[in-house]
Amino acid sequence: MKRVMVVDDEPMVGEAVRDLLSEEGYEVETPGDAQSALPEILRAVPDLVILDVNMPGMSGWEFCSLLRRQSTTRSVPVLFLTGRQDVRDRITAMQVGGSDYLAKPFGAEDLRQKVRSLIKKRSRTEGR
């Protein structure tokens, strides 16, 4: 079963994404912030991280950069799921190592497609 970590400080968003992806057969974890997510990710590396930008303590930009500096998480796809819709935010997401970007509010099918695509791409590149 493919594992997805959803790091968003808005519990309703985390729950909605978890419910949607669980229906698709993914195992989904929803820590509320980057500090809680990091030990879990390092303990058991997920197949995908879905990440908000604006969070207390450590922003999504900082967290993604941190994941890219770790050898165990360098290749984990990161989907930014955020309310920030400016093109500069999309550019920043890619500059810090993001794999894709989806603005809130998002469509369920858009999220499903991006998740499937990112996990499939990772599986092909790592032979998983």
Secondary structure, DSSP 8 states (H G I E B T S, - for coil): --EEEEE-S-HHHHHHHHHHHHHTT-EEE--SSHHHHHHHHHHS--SEEEE-S--SSS-HHHHHHHHHHSTTTTTS-EEEEES---HHHHHHHHHTT-SEEEESS--HHHHHHHHHHHHHHHHHHHT-
